[in-house]
Amino acid sequence: MEIYKHYQTSVGNNYKHVQITPKYRYKIMRKEKIQIFCKLAIEEACKKHNIEIVILKVLEDHVHMIVNCPRTFSDCKLMQILKGLSAYILFRICPNLRKRYSRGSFWSEGYFCCSVGGNFEDAFNYIKDQ
């Protein structure tokens, strides 16, 4: 039995498979400390906007995740929150990143975001096995 999230005016789930990469595809998250900070920043950004993280995997040159966001969020708004707020938090946690990213953009402009419906298990296993 599937459990749906209840909002003020709607009921349902909005699962998204998201993949984002750092600017210039630097392997900046090769260091464990930066991986942990990145994970914390994304979790904090999601918590602030009522986005539930199902799975989050931080690799050395990109991040994969499945999130359940409110049904009113478009892909664009979701990415603005995930990338914008997490970069803001990440630069506050680790100010030395400004040396590498002097213009203040941690994430690249592009992203992958797709709705996960019937193939939830496939997407979950793909991210888990990365």
N, C-alpha and C positions, 0 to 999 in steps of 0.2 A: 504494500500500500504506500503510495507516494504522499509525502507530507508537503503541503503547499504553504507558502508564506502568505499571511493576510496583511493587507495594507488598508488605508482608509477607504479607498474607492475600488480596490481590485484584489483579486486573489490569484495566485499562481507563482510559477518560478520563471526566472529569466537567466538560465545558465549560459555563460559565455566562455569560450576557450580563447585566451589572450596570450599573445607572444610579443614582447617588446625587447628592443636592443639598445645598448648604450650608443651614444653619438660616436660616429666613425668606427663603430663595431670594435672598439678597443676591448681587449680582454682584461678590463679593469677589475672584474670580480674574481680574478684568479686567486686573490688573497682572501683567506677565510674571514678576516675581519670585515672587509668590504661586503662580502656576501651576507654576513649577518646583519650589517647596517642596512643594506638594501632590503633585505627581508623585513626587518623591523619597520622601515619607512613605508613599504607597501602595505603592511598589516595595519599600521597606524592610519594611513590614508583611507583604507577600506573601512576600518572601524568608525572613523569620523563620519562617513557617509552611508552607513548601514549596508555595506556591501559584504556579503559572506564569502570567505575564501574556502573553497572546497579542497583544493590542492595548490601548492605554490612550490615551484622548483627554480632555484637561482643557479644558473650555470655560469661558466666563466665569461661568455660573451652574449648571453641573452637570458630572458626570464620567461618561463611558461607558467600559466596558471588557469584554473577553472574557478570562476566566481559566479555567485548568484546575486545579481544586482536588482534593485527595485525595478518594477516593470515600466516605470515612467522614464527610465534612463535610455537614451539612444546610445549607439556605439560611440559616437563622438563625445558625448558628455562623460561616459564611462572612461574613455581614454584621457580626457582632460583631467579628470580626478586622479586616475591612477598615475599618470606620468607627471602631471604638474605638481600635485601635492607631495608625491613621493620624492621627487627631485628637490623640492623645497625643504622637506624634512631631512633628506640625505645630506644636503649642503650644510644644514645646521648641525647635524650630528658629526660630520666629518668635513671640516672647513678646508682641509688640504686638497680636496677634490677640485677646488677652484683653480688650482695650479694647472690641472689637466683640462678642465672645462671652464675657461675664463669668461665665456659669454653667458654662463649660467644655465645652459641647456645640458642636462645629463642624458636624456633619452633622445634617440633619433626621431625624425619626423614620422617615419613610417611605423606601421604596426600591423599585426594580424589579429583579427577579432571575428569570431564566428559563433553563431548560436549552436548550442549543444542540446539536441533533443533526444532522438532515438538512439544515437550513437554515443551516449554519455560514457558507457563502460569503455568503449574504444579510446575515446579522448583521455579518460582518466588513466588507463593503462599506458597509453603513449607517454604521457607526462611522467608517470611514476617510473617508467623504465629508462628515462633519459639519463 
